[in-house]
Amino acid sequence: MSKGRILVVEDDFDISNMLRIYFSGQGYEVQVAPRGGDALSMTRKQLPNLIVLDIMLPDMNGYDVCRELRTTTRTSHIPIIFLTQKDERSDKIIGLELGADDYITKPFDIEELKLRVQNSIAASERNKHIDPKSNLPTGRLIEDYLRGLMHSERSWTYIDTKINHFDAFTEVYGFVAGDEVIRFMALLIGEIIDEVGTADDYAGHPGRDNFVLITHSNDSDRVKDRLIDRFDDEVKQHYSFIDRERGYILVPGGPSGEQQVPLMTLSVGSISTRTHQFSDIREITELAAEDRRRGLSGDDAGIDLLTTSW
């Protein structure tokens, strides 16, 4: 199985051929473009996982190629490693300002370049699974973390949280305000971990209004209670004074044209290795989500239609 697709943009045949042979032998699929225009054309046809880009090219310089790739939505995420004979600080700064991920100077150590390629591709893959609003890991990374925990002898508790009435809030206040609540929740979980958790605790964001916290604390109930209490107290800052005072918002709909929806709260459920043995990841997430739903009030239960999914 290929480790990824590398596009080498280099007009020196000896260098490009050496890189093609070496990285092919390392398990990568390698394409070579001798000109900047060729690189842009090839990238549009088939996205590489990484580009090794020489700055000095016969038709356009590598900076222009990088600028074009970074300003095109479809190619803006591709890691770029600049390859050049120049070793001037100003040249490096230009490349990094344009969005290059790394920079290596000729003559280079092929083993060093291999490590830089591996690290850049790995970082790019991780970033695909980081939620851009919360800056927390999403499904696949959470799964990988849980797999590691299932082989650990340490005890831990998986805490599943959901923001109740989040959809109603965004309907009234808008998606920008909703994004602020997501960022607030991510920061709050981090502060709770610092306050009553442990240094090894883990936070994740499976999707939208659903967050997870995996704690190694011996008192997971304290972690949950502190999370709920602080959320209830601090989420009010996201509402207008009038809505805070009356304790609800008015959402379009219902017989009278508007319906009252309570302010956002947290529903929380958990499952622990102290009381269960798990056979797979889905069992963990489903049991925690079930515990969370059991704790909902009647009104919240009617709205809670989402479960943790990957």
C-alpha positions in Angstrom: 0.0 0.0 0.0 1.4 3.4 -1.0 2.5 5.8 1.8 1.2 8.7 -0.2 1.7 10.6 -3.5 4.7 13.0 -3.8 5.0 15.5 -6.6 8.7 16.6 -7.1 8.9 19.9 -9.0 12.6 20.1 -10.1 14.2 20.9 -13.5 17.5 19.2 -12.6 17.0 15.7 -14.0 19.7 14.1 -11.8 18.1 15.4 -8.6 14.5 14.7 -9.7 15.4 11.2 -10.9 17.3 10.5 -7.7 14.3 11.6 -5.6 11.9 9.6 -7.7 14.0 6.4 -7.3 14.6 6.9 -3.6 11.0 7.7 -2.5 9.5 5.1 -4.8 11.8 2.6 -2.9 10.4 4.0 0.4 6.8 3.1 -0.7 5.6 6.4 -2.1 4.1 7.1 -5.5 6.3 9.7 -7.1 5.5 12.1 -10.0 8.0 14.6 -11.4 7.3 18.0 -13.0 10.2 19.8 -14.5 8.4 23.2 -14.8 6.1 25.2 -12.5 3.3 25.2 -15.1 3.5 21.4 -15.3 3.2 21.1 -11.6 0.1 23.2 -11.4 -1.5 21.2 -14.3 -0.6 17.9 -12.7 -1.9 19.0 -9.3 -5.2 20.0 -10.8 -5.6 16.5 -12.3 -4.5 14.5 -9.3 -3.9 15.9 -5.8 -0.6 14.8 -4.3 -0.2 14.3 -0.5 3.0 16.5 -0.6 5.0 18.7 -3.0 8.8 19.0 -3.0 9.2 22.3 -4.8 12.4 23.8 -6.2 12.5 27.6 -6.1 14.5 28.1 -9.3 12.4 26.8 -12.2 12.7 27.6 -16.0 9.2 29.1 -16.5 8.2 30.5 -13.1 9.8 30.5 -9.7 8.7 28.2 -6.9 7.2 31.2 -4.9 4.7 31.8 -7.7 3.8 28.1 -7.8 3.3 28.1 -4.0 1.2 31.3 -4.2 -1.0 29.7 -6.8 -1.5 26.5 -4.9 -2.2 28.3 -1.6 -4.8 30.7 -3.1 -6.7 27.8 -4.8 -9.2 26.2 -2.4 -8.8 22.7 -3.8 -5.0 22.7 -3.3 -4.5 25.1 -0.4 -4.1 22.2 2.1 -1.3 20.3 0.3 2.0 20.4 2.3 4.9 22.1 0.5 8.6 21.6 1.2 10.8 24.1 -0.6 14.0 22.7 -2.1 16.7 25.3 -3.1 20.3 26.1 -3.4 19.8 29.4 -1.6 20.5 29.6 2.1 19.5 33.2 2.7 17.2 34.0 5.7 15.1 36.3 3.5 14.4 33.5 1.0 13.2 31.2 3.8 11.0 34.0 5.2 9.4 34.6 1.8 8.6 30.9 1.4 7.2 30.5 4.9 5.1 33.7 4.5 3.6 32.2 1.4 2.5 29.1 3.4 5.3 26.6 2.8 5.5 23.9 5.4 9.2 23.4 5.4 12.4 24.3 3.7 15.6 22.3 2.9 18.8 23.6 1.2 20.8 21.8 -1.4 23.0 19.8 -1.1 20.7 18.0 1.3 20.8 14.9 3.4 18.3 12.4 1.8 17.5 10.9 5.2 16.7 14.3 6.6 14.4 15.0 3.6 12.7 11.7 4.2 11.9 12.6 7.8 10.6 16.0 6.8 8.4 14.4 4.2 7.0 11.8 6.7 6.4 14.5 9.3 4.7 16.9 6.9 2.3 14.2 5.5 1.6 12.9 9.0 0.8 16.5 10.2 -1.4 17.1 7.2 -3.4 13.9 7.9 -3.8 14.9 11.6 -5.1 18.3 10.6 -7.8 16.7 8.4 -9.2 15.3 11.6 -9.1 18.4 13.7 -12.3 20.5 14.0 -11.4 24.0 12.7 -13.8 25.7 15.2 -13.0 23.9 18.4 -9.4 22.9 17.4 -10.1 19.5 19.0 -9.6 16.0 17.4 -12.6 14.5 15.7 -13.8 11.0 14.9 -10.8 9.1 13.6 -8.3 10.6 16.1 -10.7 9.9 19.0 -11.0 6.3 17.8 -7.3 5.9 17.6 -6.9 7.2 21.1 -9.6 4.9 22.5 -7.9 1.9 20.8 -4.7 2.7 22.6 -6.6 3.1 25.9 -8.3 -0.3 25.5 -4.9 -1.9 25.7 -3.9 0.1 28.7 -4.1 -1.2 32.3 -4.9 2.3 33.6 -8.5 3.0 34.6 -10.3 5.8 32.8 -13.8 7.3 32.3 -15.3 8.3 29.0 -17.6 11.3 29.4 -20.1 12.1 26.6 -21.5 15.6 26.5 -24.1 17.3 24.4 -25.2 21.0 24.3 -29.0 21.0 24.7 -31.0 23.6 22.6 -27.9 24.5 20.5 -29.9 24.4 17.2 -32.5 26.7 18.6 -29.8 29.1 19.8 -28.2 29.2 16.3 -31.6 29.7 14.7 -32.1 32.9 16.7 -28.6 34.2 17.1 -27.0 32.9 13.9 -24.2 30.5 13.0 -21.4 32.9 13.9 -22.7 33.0 17.5 -23.0 29.3 17.4 -19.4 29.0 16.4 -18.5 31.1 19.4 -20.4 28.7 21.7 -18.4 25.8 20.2 -15.1 27.6 20.9 -16.3 28.4 24.4 -17.1 24.7 25.1 -13.7 23.6 23.9 -11.9 26.1 26.1 -14.1 25.2 29.0 -13.3 21.5 28.7 -9.6 22.4 28.7 -10.0 24.5 31.8 -11.9 21.7 33.6 -9.1 19.3 32.8 -6.6 21.7 34.2 -8.8 22.4 37.3 -10.0 18.9 38.4 -8.6 16.4 35.8 -5.2 15.0 35.1 -2.4 15.8 32.8 -3.2 12.7 30.7 -6.9 13.6 30.1 -8.1 13.9 26.6 -10.8 16.1 24.9 -12.5 15.4 21.5 -15.2 16.9 19.3 -17.0 14.1 17.4 -19.3 16.7 15.8 -21.4 19.8 16.1 -22.8 20.1 19.7 -21.3 16.8 20.9 -18.0 16.7 22.9 -16.1 14.0 24.7 -13.8 14.1 27.7 -11.7 11.0 28.7 -10.4 11.4 32.2 -8.0 9.3 34.3 -9.2 11.1 37.5 -10.3 8.9 40.4 -13.3 11.3 40.9 -14.9 11.5 37.4 -18.2 12.7 39.1 -16.4 15.8 40.2 -15.2 16.4 36.6 -18.7 16.0 35.3 -20.3 18.2 38.0 -17.8 20.9 37.6 -18.3 20.9 33.8 -22.1 21.2 34.1 -21.9 23.9 36.8 -19.5 26.1 34.9 -21.3 25.6 31.6 -24.7 26.6 33.2 -23.1 29.7 34.7 -20.9 30.9 31.9 -23.0 30.1 28.7 -25.3 32.9 29.7 -22.8 35.4 28.4 -23.7 34.3 24.9 -27.3 35.6 25.3 -28.8 39.0 25.3 -29.6 40.6 28.7 -33.3 40.1 28.0 -33.0 36.4 27.3 -30.7 35.9 30.3 -33.2 37.6 32.6 -36.3 35.6 31.4 -34.4 32.3 31.1 -35.5 31.4 27.6 -35.5 32.5 23.9 -38.3 32.9 21.5 -38.0 30.7 18.4 -40.2 31.0 15.3 -42.9 28.2 15.3 -45.7 26.8 17.3 -49.4 27.8 17.4 -48.8 31.4 18.4 -46.0 31.9 15.9 -43.3 31.7 18.5 -42.2 29.1 21.1 -40.2 29.4 24.2 -37.0 27.4 24.3 -34.8 27.2 27.5 -31.3 28.5 27.6 -28.6 26.0 26.6 -27.6 23.4 29.2 -25.3 20.3 29.1 -26.5 16.7 29.2 -23.7 14.4 30.3 -23.2 10.6 30.4 -20.3 8.5 31.2 -18.9 4.9 31.2 -15.8 3.7 33.1 -13.4 0.8 33.1 -14.0 0.6 36.8 -17.4 -0.8 36.1 -17.2 -2.2 32.6 -15.0 -4.2 30.3 -15.2 -3.2 26.7 -14.9 -5.3 23.6 -14.9 -2.5 21.0 -15.0 1.3 20.6 -18.7 1.4 19.6 -19.7 -0.2 22.8 -18.0 2.6 24.7 -19.6 5.4 22.8 -23.1 3.8 22.8 -23.1 3.1 26.5 -22.0 6.6 27.3 -24.6 8.1 25.0 -27.3 6.0 26.5 -26.3 7.1 30.0 -26.4 10.7 28.7 -29.9 10.3 27.4 -31.1 8.8 30.6 -30.1 11.9 32.4 -32.1 14.3 30.2 -35.3 16.0 31.4 -38.5 15.4 29.4 -38.1 18.6 27.4 -34.5 17.9 26.6 -35.1 14.3 25.7 -37.5 15.3 23.0 -34.9 17.4 21.3 -32.0 15.0 21.8 -32.0 13.2 18.4 -28.3 12.9 17.9 -26.0 10.2 19.2 -22.2 9.9 19.1 -21.1 8.7 15.7 -17.9 8.4 13.9 
